[in-house]
Amino acid sequence: MNTAQYVDVLDSRIQALARAHDQITAQRWSAASFRQLVHIEAESYLQHKGDRVIIEGEDCLLEPNAYSTVALVIHELMTNSAKYGALCGQSGQVNVVLTKGAQGELVIKWTETGGPPVNEPERRGFGSTIIERSIPYELAGKSSIDYQPDGVVAVLEVPEQFVVDAEAKEIAPDMSRQTSVELDTWIPNNVLVVEDNMIIAMEAENLFHEIGSKSVHIAANVKQAEASMSTKAFDFALLDVNLGSETSFGLAEMLRSRGTKIAFASGYGEGGQYPEALADVRRMSKPYDSDALYRLLAAVESDQ
């Protein structure tokens, strides 16, 4: 895998986590639907092939601390099927069957049929490792993948403490993310992104370029940000709150005094105390996606 391919794969995983995060926050950080998770992942990645993923059995809700883990596993199964398995052609399909185990655990059986002949890989890639090890490692559940000749079969078991019963119902794909807010959203020309994680910083940089920003500077810490600020004026700054042993609060006050619009970025569930002078600053959760960024910019502009 070359660098460009690696970045593409990593980007798709970040976006899968972003979609999962959106669903959790939409439920005010409470349990969210597994069926919805599969529908959204299918529609987001497979588009017109999404109706070839068939879900059977009663829906369950997954607690937030399990939802993202399961979402990433489903993402890997979906992308692998679209690239090499039942969904890579025109006639294959995936059946996802939900049942309850003897200990109340959610059992998810993923079965692919109608695709090309399957050969078990000689070595396990990172995607297969995510499928096989994420749920056992993070949730103390079980996971297996079987490369049968006529299609991949995976069985996932999520322990009872992460599962909430829900009424059986067909849940339509959530299209709320596909809004037209971008049509009249203010787009900053010159952007400063302060983020100590290189991958997340690069993702933010790419997103700003994609929505039309002309110049995006990234900085890993306060010193680098101040160096950029000494040579360039910014329309907007997205500031990671926690930068290792320091915070971006001082930068935020400095940028505001110069007339730069600002917003804070924080990780999953990060709280903490914000200075009173910055309590009104808009906040965005990581990882980023374009829809969330459009909504943030629209909100920032409306505050002026």
C-alpha positions in Angstrom: 0.0 0.0 0.0 1.5 3.4 -1.0 1.2 6.6 1.0 -1.8 7.9 -0.9 -3.7 4.6 -0.5 -2.8 4.6 3.2 -4.2 8.1 3.7 -7.4 7.2 1.9 -7.9 4.2 4.1 -7.2 6.1 7.2 -9.5 8.9 6.1 -12.3 6.5 5.6 -11.9 5.2 9.1 -11.9 8.7 10.6 -15.1 9.4 8.7 -16.7 6.2 10.0 -15.9 7.3 13.5 -17.3 10.8 12.8 -20.5 9.3 11.6 -20.7 7.1 14.7 -20.0 10.2 16.9 -22.8 12.1 15.1 -25.3 9.4 16.0 -24.3 9.3 19.6 -24.5 13.0 20.0 -27.8 13.1 18.2 -29.1 10.8 21.1 -27.5 13.1 23.7 -24.8 10.7 24.4 -27.2 7.8 25.1 -27.6 4.4 23.4 -28.1 4.5 19.6 -29.5 2.0 17.1 -27.4 -0.7 15.6 -29.7 -0.9 12.6 -29.2 2.8 12.0 -25.5 2.3 12.3 -25.5 -0.3 9.5 -27.9 1.8 7.3 -25.8 4.9 7.6 -22.5 3.1 6.9 -24.1 1.4 3.9 -25.5 4.6 2.4 -22.4 6.6 3.2 -19.9 4.2 1.6 -22.0 2.0 -0.9 -24.6 4.6 -2.1 -26.7 2.8 -4.6 -25.6 -0.6 -3.3 -26.9 0.1 0.1 -30.2 -1.9 -0.4 -28.1 -5.0 -0.9 -27.3 -5.1 2.9 -30.3 -6.8 4.5 -30.8 -6.7 8.3 -32.9 -9.3 10.0 -33.9 -9.6 13.7 -34.9 -7.1 16.4 -33.0 -3.9 16.6 -30.8 -3.2 19.7 -29.3 0.0 21.0 -25.6 0.2 21.7 -24.2 2.2 24.6 -21.9 5.0 23.5 -18.7 3.3 24.8 -19.5 0.4 22.5 -21.1 2.2 19.5 -17.9 3.6 18.0 -16.0 0.3 18.4 -18.8 -1.7 16.6 -19.1 1.1 14.0 -15.5 0.7 13.0 -15.8 -3.1 12.8 -18.9 -2.7 10.6 -17.1 -0.1 8.4 -14.2 -2.6 7.8 -16.6 -5.4 6.9 -18.5 -3.1 4.6 -15.5 -1.7 2.8 -13.9 -5.1 2.4 -17.1 -6.4 0.9 -17.3 -3.5 -1.5 -13.7 -3.9 -2.6 -13.3 -7.7 -2.7 -16.4 -9.5 -1.6 -20.2 -9.8 -2.2 -20.7 -6.1 -2.8 -17.9 -5.6 -5.4 -20.0 -6.9 -8.2 -23.6 -6.4 -9.3 -25.5 -9.4 -7.7 -24.0 -10.2 -4.3 -25.6 -9.2 -1.0 -24.9 -9.2 2.7 -27.2 -10.5 5.3 -26.9 -9.2 8.9 -28.8 -11.3 11.4 -29.3 -10.0 15.0 -30.0 -12.5 17.8 -29.6 -12.6 21.6 -27.2 -15.0 23.1 -27.6 -17.1 26.3 -26.0 -14.4 28.5 -28.0 -11.5 26.9 -25.2 -10.6 24.5 -26.0 -9.2 21.1 -24.9 -11.7 18.4 -24.3 -10.2 15.0 -23.8 -12.6 12.1 -22.6 -11.1 8.9 -22.9 -13.4 5.9 -21.9 -12.5 2.3 -23.2 -14.4 -0.7 -23.2 -14.0 -4.5 -19.7 -12.5 -4.8 -16.5 -13.8 -6.3 -14.8 -16.9 -4.8 -13.1 -16.2 -1.5 -9.6 -17.2 -0.6 -8.4 -16.8 2.9 -5.6 -14.2 3.0 -2.1 -15.5 3.7 -1.6 -12.7 6.2 -3.9 -10.6 8.2 -4.0 -6.9 7.3 -4.8 -4.1 9.7 -8.5 -4.1 8.6 -8.9 -7.8 9.5 -7.2 -7.1 12.8 -9.7 -4.4 13.6 -12.5 -6.9 12.9 -11.1 -9.7 14.9 -9.6 -7.9 17.9 -11.5 -4.6 18.5 -14.6 -6.1 20.2 -12.6 -8.6 22.3 -10.0 -6.0 23.3 -12.2 -3.0 24.0 -15.5 -4.6 25.1 -14.4 -8.1 26.3 -16.7 -9.6 23.7 -16.0 -12.1 20.9 -15.3 -11.8 17.2 -14.5 -14.2 14.4 -14.2 -14.1 10.6 -14.4 -17.1 8.4 -13.3 -16.9 4.8 -15.6 -19.5 3.3 -15.3 -20.1 -0.5 -18.8 -18.7 -1.3 -18.5 -15.7 1.0 -17.1 -14.2 4.2 -18.9 -15.0 7.4 -18.2 -12.9 10.5 -19.7 -13.3 14.0 -19.6 -10.5 16.5 -20.7 -10.8 20.1 -21.3 -7.6 22.1 -21.7 -8.2 25.9 -25.0 -7.5 27.6 -23.9 -4.5 29.5 -23.4 -2.5 26.3 -26.8 -3.5 24.8 -30.2 -1.9 25.4 -33.4 -3.5 24.0 -35.4 -1.6 21.4 -38.7 -2.3 19.7 -38.4 -4.1 16.4 -38.8 -1.6 13.6 -37.4 -0.7 10.2 -35.3 2.5 10.6 -34.9 4.5 7.5 -31.4 5.9 6.7 -30.8 9.2 8.6 -30.4 11.8 5.9 -30.1 14.8 8.3 -26.4 15.0 7.5 -27.1 15.7 3.9 -28.2 19.3 4.3 -28.0 22.3 2.1 -26.4 24.5 4.8 -23.3 24.7 2.7 -25.1 26.7 0.0 -25.0 30.0 2.0 -22.3 29.3 4.6 -19.5 31.7 5.1 -16.2 30.1 4.1 -13.0 31.6 5.6 -10.2 32.3 3.2 -7.2 32.0 5.6 -7.5 29.4 8.3 -5.3 28.4 11.3 -5.7 24.9 12.6 -4.0 24.2 16.0 -4.0 20.5 16.6 -1.3 18.3 18.2 -2.4 15.1 16.4 -0.9 15.1 12.9 -3.5 12.9 11.3 -6.4 14.9 12.7 -4.7 18.2 11.7 -4.2 16.9 8.1 -7.9 15.8 8.0 -9.0 19.3 9.1 -6.6 20.9 6.5 -8.1 18.7 3.8 -11.7 19.5 4.8 -11.1 23.3 4.8 -9.5 23.1 1.3 -12.4 20.9 0.1 -15.0 23.5 1.2 -13.1 26.3 -0.5 -10.7 27.9 1.9 -7.6 29.2 0.0 -5.0 28.9 2.7 -4.8 26.6 5.7 -1.9 26.7 8.2 -1.5 23.9 10.8 0.3 24.2 14.1 1.0 21.5 16.6 1.5 23.8 19.6 1.2 27.3 20.9 4.7 28.3 19.8 4.1 27.2 16.2 0.7 28.9 16.1 2.2 32.2 17.4 4.9 32.0 14.7 2.2 31.7 12.0 0.3 34.5 13.6 3.3 36.8 13.4 3.5 36.6 9.7 -0.2 36.1 8.6 -3.6 37.3 9.4 -6.3 34.7 9.7 -10.1 34.9 9.1 -10.8 31.8 11.2 -9.0 29.6 13.7 -10.0 26.1 14.9 -8.2 25.4 18.1 -7.7 22.1 19.8 -8.4 22.8 23.5 -5.7 20.5 25.0 -2.3 20.6 23.5 -0.3 18.2 25.6 0.8 20.1 28.7 -0.7 23.4 27.5 -4.1 24.7 26.3 -5.1 27.0 23.5 -7.0 29.5 25.7 -4.3 32.1 25.5 -4.2 31.8 21.7 -7.9 32.1 21.6 -7.9 35.4 23.5 -5.0 36.7 21.3 -6.8 35.8 18.1 -10.1 37.3 19.2 -8.3 40.6 20.1 -7.2 40.7 16.4 -10.7 40.2 15.1 -10.2 36.5 14.1 -13.3 34.3 14.4 -12.5 31.2 16.5 -13.9 27.9 17.5 -12.6 25.2 19.9 -12.2 21.5 19.0 -12.2 18.7 21.6 -12.2 14.9 21.7 -15.0 12.5 22.6 -16.7 13.6 25.8 -14.0 16.1 26.8 -15.3 18.5 29.4 -13.1 20.7 31.5 -13.4 24.3 32.6 -13.3 27.1 30.0 -12.4 30.7 31.0 -15.4 32.8 31.5 -14.2 35.2 28.7 -14.3 32.2 26.3 -17.4 30.4 27.5 -19.4 31.6 24.4 -16.9 30.3 21.9 -18.4 27.6 19.6 -17.1 24.1 20.0 -16.7 21.2 17.6 -16.1 17.5 18.4 -13.4 15.4 16.8 -13.0 13.7 14.4 -14.2 16.2 11.8 -16.4 15.9 8.8 -17.5 18.4 6.2 -21.1 18.6 7.3 -20.1 19.3 10.9 -17.7 21.9 9.7 -20.3 23.6 7.6 -22.6 23.7 10.6 -19.9 25.1 12.8 -19.0 27.9 10.3 -22.7 28.8 9.9 -23.0 29.1 13.7 -19.8 31.1 14.1 -21.0 33.5 11.4 -24.4 33.9 13.0 -22.8 34.9 16.3 -21.2 38.0 14.7 
